[in-house]
Amino acid sequence: MNQKIETRRAIIAIDALSPFERGVQRSEALGESLLGGIELYLKLFHTVGVKQETVRSNAERIMDEVADWSPGLLDEMRGVASGAGVDLWQIGALNARTEILSQALGTRPGECSTIGRVADHVFGVQTWDWHEELDPHWHLQSVAGTKRNFVGLTEHGMLSKIGMNDAGVSVFLNILGHVDDRPSGVPIHLLSAEILANASSVEEGVEIVRSARVTTSSALTLMDETRAVTVEISPASVVVVSPENGTLAHTNHFLDEALGKGEKPGLYDPDSQDRLALVHSRLGRYPESTGVDDILPFLYSDPEQPGICCVPKPDATFGNRWATLATVTMENRKREMRVANGTPIDARAEEWFVMMPPAG
């Protein structure tokens, strides 16, 4: 256990000016653990019924889309593949894993929960829930050489996930499900990378979202020093959700009524709705919050409550072992992102890893 904690607390520094060289730096820093992550994802795809030839064809099609939208991101993935000695489609499949998995059948009984607050300053917290077996295969990163420098948490081989840049723009991520989701378009994790590397405000982040053709649904909560919004993205449209009473709370279903009509049934419901109701009940009882430590308890859950904190059942098999792998907080004015291993309950006893974006 201690070895795993040390591995994922190691921060990978990437600072080359060339996207390709940044990719090479990434793969060289990760070493053999990147290959282990690729192997596990190929196993996961197979377990949920997506054949390897389908994974490859989907990844190659998606990379063609990325080449048209942001060639630099494709060059960086080429660098990752070159440094790791693997085919580009394998790195593409990692970055497009959400899109590829959108065709898998079955329910997903655990996923991420997010709260953003706009008070006298902007702050937020998220749980990141994913397959327990992939716990050793994520890391922290500090990226320079792009228009905006940024820090973040991401999985091995992926360019981005959750993070904050030197303009104070941050990204939280919640996966959604729509009946028209399909494995094409720009991957949501690369959309996060583009925002963190380029956006100087929430407005610019929203513009980047609208510039991309995205065909698999997600919600990105974007925050800067003064503003916070959640951008709900689906194949049908993009909708910006504003805070209510200074608060954004999101789990894994659409809040926009029109987008909700296309909700993919049986994927996250009723778990997502139950989790959000629990968060709102706590926000209603304790409406005043002045910082991340005030809202962190709102993402606790006990075993008899809706599973904001995910712990896999002892008899759960690979592909169904959902666990809260990390808890992340953002304080945008301070340019401070904190990460702790495990659930918000674990985070109380865990020493937080504090990160700030490199100065531009």
SULTAQUI-V434711 format. One record per pair of residues at least 6 apart in sequence whose ideal C-beta (glycine too) atoms are under 7 Angstrom apart, sorted by the first residue. I is the first residue (numbers start at 1). J is the second residue. Records with the same first field share a line. If there is no record, write none. Layout:
BEGIN
I = J  J
END
This chain:
BEGIN
4 = 135  136
5 = 341
7 = 136
8 = 138  139  341
9 = 140  353
10 = 139
11 = 140  141  142  355
12 = 26  29  139  141
13 = 142
14 = 22  25  26  141  143
15 = 144  145
16 = 22  25  145
17 = 145
19 = 72  75  76  79
20 = 75  76  78  79
21 = 79
22 = 76  79  145
23 = 76  77  78  79  80  83
24 = 79  82  83
26 = 80
27 = 34  80  83  84
28 = 83
30 = 156
33 = 137  156
34 = 84  156  157
35 = 84
36 = 137
37 = 137  155  156  157
38 = 86  90  94  157
40 = 133  134  137
41 = 93  94  97
42 = 52
44 = 131  319
45 = 55  100
46 = 52
47 = 318  319
48 = 101  104  319
49 = 104  105
50 = 100  103  104
55 = 93  100
56 = 89
58 = 96  100  183
59 = 89  92  93  96
60 = 89  92
61 = 184
62 = 92  96  99  183  184  187
63 = 74  88  92
65 = 184  185  186  213
66 = 73  74  186  190
67 = 74
69 = 186  212
70 = 194
73 = 159  190  193  194
76 = 159
77 = 88  91  92  95
78 = 88
80 = 91  157
81 = 87  88  90  91
91 = 157
93 = 100
94 = 157  158
95 = 158  159  187  189  190
96 = 183  187
98 = 175  187  188  189  216
99 = 183  187  216
100 = 183
102 = 181  182  183  216
103 = 183
107 = 266  267
108 = 267  268
109 = 271  322
110 = 129  307  310  322
111 = 129  175  252  268
112 = 126  127  128  129  173  174
113 = 126  127  251  275  279  299  308
114 = 124  126  172  174  221  250
115 = 124  125  247  248  249  279  295  298  299
116 = 124  172  221  223  228  248
117 = 123  124  246  247  289  295
118 = 227  228  243  246
119 = 246  289  290
121 = 333
122 = 223  224  225  226  228  332  333
123 = 291  292  330  331  332
124 = 172  221  223  330
125 = 292  295  296  299  327  328  329
126 = 162  172  328
127 = 299  308  309  324  327  343  344
128 = 162  325  326  328
129 = 310  322  323  324  325
130 = 325
131 = 321  322
132 = 312  321  323
133 = 318  321
134 = 155
135 = 323  325
137 = 155  156
138 = 153  154  155  156  325
139 = 154  156
140 = 153  339  353  355
141 = 151  152  154
142 = 151  355  358
143 = 149  150
144 = 358
146 = 197
147 = 197  198
148 = 165  166  167  196  197  198  199  200  360
149 = 165  166  357  358  360
150 = 163  164  165  166  196  197  357
151 = 163  164  337  355  356  357
152 = 160  161  162  163  196
153 = 161  162  163  326  328  339
154 = 160  161
155 = 161
158 = 189
159 = 189  190  193
160 = 189  192  193  196
161 = 173  189  192
162 = 171  172  173  328
163 = 170  171  196  337
164 = 170  330  335  337  357
165 = 196  357
166 = 335  357  358  359  360
167 = 200  224
168 = 224  225  332  333  335
169 = 195  199  200  201  202  205  222  224
170 = 223  330  332
171 = 192  195  196  220  222
172 = 221
173 = 188  192  218  220
174 = 218  219  250  251  252
175 = 218  252
176 = 217  218  219  232  234  252  253  254
177 = 217  263  264  267  268
178 = 217  234  235  236  262  263  264
179 = 262  264
180 = 235  236  262
181 = 215  216  217  235  264
182 = 215
183 = 216
184 = 215
185 = 213  214  215  216
186 = 212  213  214
188 = 214  216  218
191 = 209  212  214
192 = 220
194 = 208
195 = 205  208
198 = 208
199 = 205  208
201 = 224
202 = 222  223  224  227  229
205 = 222
206 = 222  229  231  240
209 = 220  231  233  238
210 = 238
214 = 233
215 = 235
217 = 233  234
218 = 233
219 = 230  231  232  250
220 = 231  233
221 = 228  230  248  250
222 = 229  231
223 = 330  332
224 = 332
225 = 332  333
228 = 243  248
229 = 240  241  242
230 = 241  248  250
231 = 238  240
232 = 239  241  254  255  256  259
234 = 259  262
236 = 259  262
237 = 259
239 = 256  259
241 = 255  256
247 = 283
249 = 276  279  280  283
251 = 272  275  276
252 = 268  272
253 = 263  268  269  272  273
254 = 260  263
271 = 306  307
274 = 306
275 = 306  307  308
278 = 301  305  306  308
279 = 298
282 = 298
283 = 298
289 = 295
292 = 329  331
296 = 329  344  347
299 = 308  344
300 = 308  309  344  345
301 = 307  308  309
309 = 324  343  344  345
310 = 322  323  324
311 = 323
312 = 321  322  323
324 = 342  343
326 = 339  340  341
327 = 340  342  343  344  347
328 = 337  339
329 = 338
330 = 337
335 = 356  357
336 = 354  356
337 = 355
338 = 352  353  354
339 = 352  353
340 = 346  347  350  352
341 = 350
342 = 350
END
